[in-house]
């Protein structure tokens, strides 16, 4: 057994790589020496590989172009939608400018602003933006934001007593919650 151990030699990594390369060359030599049919097969496989790589590159380019086109269309649609909404509000801006230029009394100015507010509310209604009902309604934390509470005997407990800022919905989607003060009715709690 000691005789076998002494015959074993330690092989360095670079020597092992050289030995492996020599083995690969010996294995590859018969392929090169084979018939022209094997060479033709190899050339055909290389050609197919090149075609597949070219096709892959084209598909990647098409995908990138489609992604850019979709992004451009999304941006154009957003700009179109924004433009159509802004266009509806331009007459409101014009009326505000006319109100600022007028030399009427404070009461006339107030009446003018009230008309402008009605005009804005009409545009919002056409856009299906509706105010959230508040005063007298049951407090709903999904659509109301409580700013505080007030003691009131004339309203049921946990009902909206006062609207501080109006909230809005676009169809069923909440755009902004209504800021409210909630009624606290001590009589109702005692019962």
Backbone as a ProteinNet text record, in pm:
[ID]
protein_1_A
[PRIMARY]
XXXXXXXXXXXXXXXXXXXXXXXXXXXXXXXXXXXXXXXXXXXXXXXXXXXXXXXXXXXXXXXXXXXXXXXXXXXXXXXXXXXXXXXXXXXXXXXXXXXXXXXXXXXXXXXXXXXXXXXXXXXXXXXXXXXXXXXXXXXXXXXXXXXXXXXXXXXXXXXXXXXXXXXXXXXXXXXXXXXXXXXXXXXXXXX
[TERTIARY]
82.8	0	87.6	198.9	287.8	349.1	364	423.1	333.6	199.3	104.1	106.5	114.9	115	235.4	346.8	466.8	461.7	388	378.2	284	194.4	102.1	178.8	146.7	211.8	107.9	154.2	64.3	61.3	-60.3	-78.3	-123.5	-51.7	-87.3	-208.4	-287.1	-406.1	-373.9	-263.8	-233.7	-193.5	-134.6	-101.4	-228.5	-327.3	-454.1	-527.8	-525.1	-592.3	-526.8	-392.2	-321	-354.9	-365.2	-400.1	-541.5	-635.9	-774.2	-780.8	-705	-704.1	-653.7	-552.4	-497.1	-601	-677.2	-781.8	-889.5	-927.8	-1030.6	-981.1	-853.5	-798.9	-798.3	-765.1	-765.7	-907.1	-1006.7	-1145.8	-1196.9	-1151.6	-1198.9	-1132.4	-1014.5	-941.2	-1019	-1085.2	-1160.5	-1275.4	-1336.8	-1447.5	-1396.3	-1278.7	-1223.1	-1181.3	-1139.6	-1091.6	-1206.2	-1327.8	-1440.6	-1471.6	-1573	-1611	-1664.9	-1675.1	-1732.2	-1879	-1945.2	-2085.2	-2094.2	-2002	-2001.9	-1973.1	-1882.8	-1850.8	-1974.4	-2049.2	-2170.2	-2277	-2288.2	-2384	-2348.3	-2219.6	-2172.3	-2200.8	-2174.7	-2202.7	-2351.5	-2434.6	-2580.1	-2627	-2574.8	-2611.8	-2569.4	-2450.4	-2404.7	-2495.7	-2537.5	-2627.4	-2762.7	-2815.7	-2942.8	-2930.3	-2817.9	-2793.7	-2791.6	-2720.6	-2712.7	-2850.2	-2931.3	-3066.6	-3152.1	-3140	-3217.3	-3173.6	-3044.1	-2996	-3046.6	-3047.9	-3098.9	-3248.3	-3321.7	-3465.8	-3491.6	-3412.2	-3425	-3400.1	-3297.6	-3266.8	-3382.1	-3441	-3554	-3676.4	-3703.6	-3816.9	-3796.6	-3675	-3646.6	-3667.5	-3624	-3643.2	-3792.3	-3868.5	-4013.2	-4081.3	-4041.2	-4098.8	-4068.3	-3945.4	-3907.4	-3986	-4003	-4081.1	-4227.6	-4284.2	-4423.6	-4438.9	-4341.4	-4346.7	-4341.5	-4253.1	-4241.9	-4369.1	-4427.2	-4550.8	-4665.3	-4675.9	-4781.9	-4764.2	-4641.3	-4615.6	-4652.9	-4618.1	-4651	-4802.1	-4874.4	-5020.3	-5084.5	-5030.6	-5082.6	-5063.9	-4947.7	-4920.8	-5013.4	-5031.6	-5120.5	-5264.3	-5310.5	-5446.6	-5462.7	-5362.7	-5368.3	-5375	-5292.6	-5294	-5428.5	-5486.1	-5615.9	-5724.2	-5724.8	-5825.7	-5810.4	-5688.3	-5664.3	-5708	-5674.9	-5712.3	-5862.6	-5937.5	-6083.1	-6144.9	-6087.5	-6139.1	-6103.9	-5980.5	-5937	-6019	-6049.4	-6128.1	-6264.6	-6323.9	-6454	-6444.9	-6328.5	-6313.3	-6265.3	-6226.5	-6179.4	-6285.5	-6413.9	-6515.3	-6527.8	-6504.7	-6510	-6397.7	-6278.4	-6165	-6195.2	-6253.2	-6289.6	-6385.8	-6485.3	-6583	-6518.9	-6423.9	-6352.5	-6275	-6210.4	-6135.6	-6229	-6348	-6445.8	-6492	-6512.1	-6555.8	-6448.7	-6323.3	-6215.3	-6203.5	-6239.6	-6230.4	-6351.4	-6459.9	-6582.7	-6567	-6641.4	-6636.8	-6768.2	-6836.7	-6965.7	-6949.8	-7062.8	-7063.9	-7023.3	-7002.1	-6964.7	-7076.5	-7201.8	-7314.9	-7320.4	-7294.2	-7292.3	-7178.2	-7063.1	-6949.6	-6983.4	-7049	-7088.3	-7184.7	-7283	-7378.3	-7307.1	-7210.9	-7133.3	-7053.9	-6990.6	-6912.8	-7005.2	-7123.9	-7219.6	-7258.6	-7275.8	-7307.6	-7191	-7069.2	-6950.6	-6942	-6970.8	-6968.8	-7072.8	-7191.4	-7294.6	-7247.3	-7178.3	-7124.5	-7021	-6935.7	-6835.1	-6902.1	-7003.1	-7073.9	-7140.2	-7192	-7254.1	-7149.5	-7032.8	-6925.8	-6883.6	-6868.3	-6831.3	-6937.4	-7064.2	-7172.6	-7165.8	-7136.1	-7122.7	-7005.4	-6902.4	-6786.3	-6809.3	-6929.7	-6970.8	-6891.5	-6856.6	-6794.4	-6903.6	-6934.9	-7045.5	-6996.6	-7059.1	-7021.1	-7069.9	-6995.6	-7032.9	-7134.7	-7247.8	-7346.2	-7287	-7313.9	-7250.9	-7350.2	-7392.2	-7470.1	-7596.2	-7609.6	-7724.9	-7704.1	-7599	-7571.1	-7494.4	-7507.4	-7429.6	-7281.6	-7195.1	-7051.7	-6998.2	-6928.8	-6871	-6722.7	-6633.9	-6490.9	-6433.7	-6507.5	-6459.8	-6473.8	-6568.7	-6590.5	-6582.7	-6583.4	-6574.5	-6444.2	-6387.6	-6270	-6309.1	-6306	-6350.8	-6244.2	-6287	-6198.9	-6216.4	-6323.1	-6352.8	-6497.4	-6539.8	-6679.5	-6739.3	-6870.1	-6944.2	-7063.4	-7095.1	-7211.9	-7336.1	-7427	-7553	-7663.9	-7774.2	-7889.4	-7986.4	-7976.4	-8073.3	-8035.8	-7916.7	-7873.9	-7842.5	-7864.9	-7826.7	-7674.5	-7633.2	-7490.7	-7422.4	-7300.9	-7217.9	-7274.2	-7344.7	-7390.2	-7312.4	-7300.7	-7225.4	-7304.6	-7240.2	-7305.2	-7268.7	-7146.8	-7098.8	-6998.5	-7009.4	-6913.3	-6810.8	-6683.3	-6575.9	-6524.7	-6506.1	-6462	-6535.4	-6589.4	-6667.7	-6577.9	-6629.1	-6560	-6626.4	-6552	-6604.3	-6573.1	-6664	-6645.6	-6654	-6571.5	-6582.6	-6649.7	-6775.6	-6861.9	-6861.4	-6800.3	-6795.8	-6658.3	-6563	-6426.4	-6412.3	-6359.8	-6340.3	-6223.9	-6251.3	-6145.1	-6085.1	-6174.2	-6131.3	-6238.2	-6199.1	-6299.6	-6348.3	-6468.1	-6524.1	-6469.9	-6425.1	-6381.7	-6505.4	-6531.3	-6656.1	-6631.1	-6729.5	-6734.5	-6851.7	-6828.6	-6926.8	-7003.1	-7134.3	-7219.7	-7197.2	-7191.4	-7184	-7309.1	-7401.9	-7529.7	-7531	-7506.1	-7499.9	-7634.8	-7746.9	-7877.2	-7894.5	-7849.1	-7866.8	-7774.1	-7656.4	-7563.1	-7615.1	-7677.5	-7728.6	-7843.5	-7917.5	-8034.4	-7998.1
-117.1	0	123.9	119.4	232.9	255.6	148.5	160.3	243.7	223.5	300.9	447.7	472.1	611.1	685.9	621.3	690.2	716.7	636.3	656.1	771.5	806.8	917.7	1048.3	1133.9	1264.6	1372.5	1479.9	1594	1673.5	1700.3	1774.9	1916.1	2015.7	2155.8	2190.8	2296.1	2331.9	2365.9	2438.8	2474.3	2352.1	2252.3	2128.2	2050.5	2052.6	1983.2	2046	2179.4	2247.4	2212	2205	2169.8	2027.9	1938.2	1799.1	1790.8	1868.8	1868.8	1924.1	2032.6	2089.7	1988.8	1913.2	1812	1704.3	1666.9	1565.3	1615.5	1743.3	1801.4	1805.7	1841	1847.3	1709	1608.6	1472.1	1431.9	1471.6	1435.4	1512.7	1636.8	1719.7	1681	1624.8	1590	1495.9	1394.2	1306	1378.2	1478.7	1550.8	1625.4	1687.4	1761.8	1668.6	1552	1457.5	1383.3	1399.4	1328.2	1379.4	1323.4	1351.4	1493	1536	1668.2	1678.3	1565.9	1566.8	1626.4	1591.3	1645.6	1795.6	1836.7	1979.1	2055	1999.2	2062.5	2074.7	1968.7	1973.1	2083.7	2093.5	2197.6	2336	2354.4	2483.2	2515.2	2412.1	2431.8	2472.2	2407.7	2442.1	2584.3	2622.2	2760.3	2859.6	2825.4	2912.1	2926.5	2813.5	2818.1	2901.1	2883.3	2962.7	3111.7	3148.7	3289	3344.3	3261.5	3304.8	3324.7	3233.2	3245.1	3367.9	3393.7	3513.3	3640.2	3640.2	3755.8	3774.5	3662.7	3669.3	3720.5	3673.9	3720.5	3870.8	3918.5	4061.7	4142.7	4091	4161.7	4164.3	4050.1	4044.4	4138.6	4146.3	4238.9	4383	4415.2	4550.6	4580.9	4483	4502.3	4523.7	4445.6	4460.4	4598.7	4644.3	4777	4886.5	4873	4971.1	4971.2	4853.2	4845.1	4908.8	4885.9	4945.6	5097.9	5150.4	5296.2	5354.3	5281.5	5329	5333.1	5229.7	5226.4	5340.6	5367.6	5478.7	5612.7	5628.5	5752.7	5769	5659.4	5666.1	5699.2	5641.6	5673.4	5821	5874.9	6017.3	6104.2	6067.8	6145.2	6141.8	6025.4	6014	6099.1	6093.9	6174	6323.5	6365.3	6505.8	6544.6	6454.1	6481.7	6494.3	6401.1	6404.6	6530.8	6564.5	6685.5	6808.3	6811.1	6925.6	6944.7	6835.4	6849	6899.1	6859.9	6908.2	7055.9	7091.1	7230.3	7321.4	7272.6	7352.1	7389.3	7300	7327.9	7433.6	7445.3	7541.6	7680	7693.7	7822.9	7933.2	7905.5	8010.6	8054.9	7964.6	7999.3	8098	8070	8160.3	8296.7	8295.7	8423	8502.4	8434.4	8504	8557.9	8484.2	8536.5	8663.4	8662.8	8780.9	8899.8	8875.6	8983.4	9036.7	8946.3	8988.6	9075	9039.6	9119.1	9257.2	9267.9	9395.7	9485.3	9426.8	9505.7	9607.8	9714.6	9821.4	9828.1	9716.1	9712.9	9711.8	9708.9	9705.8	9566.7	9557.4	9429	9326.7	9372.1	9281.5	9230.5	9318.2	9276.8	9177	9203.2	9112.6	8975.9	8977.7	8851.8	8773.4	8840	8773.1	8715.1	8790.2	8741.2	8615.3	8617	8500	8380.9	8404	8294.7	8231.7	8314.8	8262.3	8179.4	8225.1	8151.1	8016.4	8015	7889.3	7793	7843.2	7758.3	7704	7787.3	7744.4	7632.3	7647.8	7544.4	7414.9	7426.3	7307.5	7233	7305.9	7244.7	7168.3	7227.8	7160.4	7033.6	7042.1	6924.4	6815.4	6855.3	6758.3	6688.6	6764.4	6705.3	6607.2	6634.1	6544.9	6428.9	6421.1	6319.2	6327.6	6451.8	6478.7	6535.8	6463.5	6503.5	6529.5	6629.7	6656.7	6544.5	6524	6423.2	6484.7	6418.4	6471.1	6473.3	6582.7	6595.2	6627.4	6750.8	6796.6	6712.3	6656.6	6573.7	6426.3	6392.1	6253.5	6183.7	6052.2	5970.4	5985.8	6006.3	6019.9	5888.4	5897.8	5780.4	5809.1	5743	5772.4	5741.7	5670.3	5642.7	5764.2	5852.9	5970.4	6102.4	6095	6215.3	6212.2	6329.2	6341.6	6434.2	6381.9	6457.9	6559.2	6682.2	6790.1	6817.3	6769.1	6787.2	6751.7	6776.6	6748.3	6871	6881.4	6990.9	6931.5	6990.3	6943.2	7002	6912.6	6956.7	6866.3	6927.6	6850.6	6823.2	6902.4	6890.6	6783.5	6724.5	6619.8	6490.9	6377.2	6251.4	6244.3	6167	6150	6085.7	6127.8	6077.3	6109.2	6220.3	6270.9	6398.7	6431.3	6549.6	6674.4	6762.4	6885.6	7003.5	7000.6	7116.7	7070.6	7129.9	7102.4	7215	7181.2	7280.7	7293.2	7179.7	7179.5	7067.5	7098	7001.5	6891.1	6769.6	6655.4	6616.8	6544.5	6509.2	6364.9	6309.4	6176.9	6189.4	6111.2	6095.8	5961.6	5964.9	5846	5785	5670.7	5609.4	5621.2	5681.9	5693.9	5823.1	5811.4	5928	6011.5	6138.2	6229.6	6299.4	6342.1	6413.7	6396.3	6357.2	6343.7	6481.2	6484.7	6609.3	6631.8	6754.3	6790.9	6834.6	6769.5	6795.2	6801.9	6857.9	6851.1	6759.4	6671	6567.9	6608.1	6581.7	6614.7	6516.8	6573.5	6493.9	6530.4	6435.2	6460.7	6391.1	6466.9	6404.2	6342.1	6397.1	6342.5	6202.2	6182.8	6054	5948.5	5988.7	5895.1	5851	5944.9	5914.1	5814.7	5812.6	5724	5583.8
0	0	0	70.4	73.2	-63.7	-137.5	-269.1	-360.3	-353.9	-434.1	-395.3	-265.4	-219.4	-271.4	-278.1	-323.8	-472.7	-548	-692.2	-727.2	-636.6	-661.4	-658.2	-749.9	-753.4	-732.9	-679.8	-658.6	-788.1	-836.7	-961.4	-926.2	-975.5	-954.1	-1041.6	-1003.7	-1082.1	-1226.8	-1252.2	-1391.5	-1472.6	-1407.8	-1476.6	-1510	-1418.3	-1442.1	-1559.1	-1569.3	-1679.6	-1811.6	-1811.9	-1934.8	-1976.8	-1880.2	-1909.5	-1966.4	-1907.9	-1955.9	-2097.2	-2126	-2260.6	-2361.2	-2323.4	-2413.2	-2440.9	-2339.2	-2357.6	-2452.6	-2437.6	-2524.5	-2667.5	-2687.4	-2823.1	-2886.2	-2807.4	-2860.2	-2899.4	-2817.7	-2846.2	-2967.1	-2985.2	-3095.7	-3226	-3218.8	-3339.6	-3429.5	-3375	-3463.8	-3533.4	-3469.5	-3532.9	-3654.5	-3639.7	-3752.7	-3864.9	-3826.5	-3926.4	-3994	-3941.3	-3999	-4138.5	-4195.1	-4333.3	-4351.6	-4475.5	-4505.4	-4463.2	-4444.6	-4400.2	-4260.1	-4170.4	-4034.3	-4038.2	-4123.7	-4137.9	-4187.3	-4279.5	-4333.4	-4224.1	-4142	-4031.1	-3932.9	-3902.2	-3810.5	-3866.8	-3995.2	-4059.7	-4059	-4080.6	-4078.9	-3939.3	-3835.8	-3698.4	-3664.3	-3708.6	-3685.1	-3756.3	-3876.5	-3952.7	-3881.9	-3833.9	-3760.5	-3633.6	-3562.4	-3441.5	-3473.6	-3580.4	-3619.7	-3655.9	-3724.8	-3759.8	-3635	-3539	-3415.2	-3334.7	-3330.4	-3260.1	-3327.8	-3460	-3534.2	-3507	-3506.8	-3479	-3337.3	-3241.2	-3103.2	-3093.7	-3162.2	-3159.7	-3218.6	-3327.1	-3389.5	-3296.6	-3231.7	-3139.1	-3021	-2970.2	-2860.8	-2905.4	-3027.3	-3079.5	-3097.5	-3149.3	-3165.9	-3031.4	-2931.6	-2798	-2741.6	-2755.1	-2705.1	-2776.8	-2907.9	-2984	-2940.3	-2915.5	-2870.2	-2732.3	-2644.2	-2510.8	-2519.9	-2603.4	-2620.4	-2681.8	-2778.5	-2842.7	-2741.4	-2657.5	-2556.1	-2456.3	-2416	-2323.1	-2387.2	-2515	-2586.5	-2597.9	-2628	-2639.5	-2505.8	-2395.8	-2262.2	-2232.1	-2264.7	-2240.2	-2324.2	-2450.5	-2537.4	-2487	-2440.9	-2388.1	-2263.1	-2173.3	-2050.3	-2085.4	-2182.4	-2223.2	-2284.4	-2364.6	-2425.9	-2318.8	-2222.7	-2116.4	-2031.9	-1997.8	-1918.8	-1996.2	-2124.5	-2207.9	-2216.4	-2228.3	-2240	-2109.1	-1994.5	-1865.9	-1847.7	-1877	-1861.7	-1952	-2071.9	-2167.2	-2108.8	-2031	-1970.9	-1860.5	-1796.6	-1688.3	-1735.9	-1860.6	-1909.4	-1899.3	-1930	-1911.6	-1765	-1672.3	-1529.7	-1498	-1548.3	-1526.5	-1588.1	-1707.8	-1772.8	-1686.1	-1628.1	-1543.3	-1415.7	-1357.4	-1240.9	-1277.2	-1394	-1437.6	-1458	-1516.1	-1533.6	-1397.7	-1301.7	-1168.3	-1102.4	-1120.4	-1061.2	-1125.3	-1252.5	-1323.1	-1296.5	-1246.9	-1229.7	-1117.9	-1131.4	-1031.3	-954	-942.3	-873.8	-723.2	-655.5	-509.4	-459.9	-330.8	-270.5	-289.9	-280.9	-299.9	-443.7	-540.9	-681.9	-707.4	-645.8	-659.2	-600.3	-484.1	-419.7	-508.5	-567.1	-655.7	-778.1	-830.2	-945.9	-911	-794.1	-751.2	-727.5	-674	-654	-788.3	-890.5	-1023.6	-1078.7	-1053.2	-1099.9	-1028.4	-899.4	-823.7	-880.2	-913.2	-973.6	-1108.4	-1185.1	-1313.3	-1292.6	-1193.9	-1163.7	-1117.7	-1032.7	-985.3	-1100.6	-1197.7	-1314.8	-1397.4	-1415.2	-1489.3	-1415	-1284.3	-1205.3	-1217.2	-1214.2	-1227.4	-1363.2	-1470.1	-1603.7	-1609.8	-1530.9	-1524.7	-1427.3	-1371	-1274.1	-1144.4	-1107.4	-978.3	-889.9	-781.8	-695.6	-554.5	-487.8	-348.6	-257	-150.3	-51.3	44.3	68	162.8	304.1	377.1	508.7	619.2	633.8	749.6	766.8	888.1	920.7	889.3	816.7	781.2	894.2	899.8	993.4	956.7	1055.2	1030	973.3	859.6	793.3	770.8	842.7	829.7	691.8	608.1	471.9	381.5	411.1	325.5	402.2	534.9	618.2	697.4	717	803.2	917.2	1039.2	1155.4	1195	1204.6	1246.7	1395.6	1450.1	1592	1618.3	1741.3	1774.6	1842.5	1833.1	1895.9	1969.6	2084.7	2158.9	2096.3	2056.5	1994.7	2044.1	2086.7	2131.4	2017.6	1911.1	1801.6	1698.6	1709	1615.5	1691.7	1627.3	1692.4	1710.5	1807.1	1834	1712.5	1686.2	1576.1	1437.4	1427.8	1298.4	1269	1141	1100.5	1137.5	1213.9	1257.9	1167.6	1112	1036.8	930.5	812.7	705.3	702.2	715.8	711	567.7	502.1	362	290.8	175.5	99.3	43.7	46	-12.8	-143.5	-229.3	-361.2	-397.5	-481	-538.9	-690.5	-759.5	-904	-924.5	-964.7	-967.2	-827.3	-807.6	-674.3	-608.5	-678.6	-627	-547.2	-426.3	-340.4	-392.3	-421.5	-461.4	-339.9	-250.5	-130.5	-23.8	97.2	203.4	248.8	301.2	353.7	494.9	521.5	657.2	733.9	846.3	919.1	1069.9	1137.8	1283.6	1317.9	1411.9	1445	1570.4	1568.2	1682.3	1796.8	1914.5	2037.9	2116.8	2131.3	2196.5	2332.9	2442.2	2574.4	2616.4	2573.3	2608.2	2552.9	2430.1	2364.5	2427.6	2469.8	2532.8	2667.5	2745.3	2878.2	2873.5	2765.2	2754.8	2736.5
[MASK]
+++++++++++++++++++++++++++++++++++++++++++++++++++++++++++++++++++++++++++++++++++++++++++++++++++++++++++++++++++++++++++++++++++++++++++++++++++++++++++++++++++++++++++++++++++++++++++++++

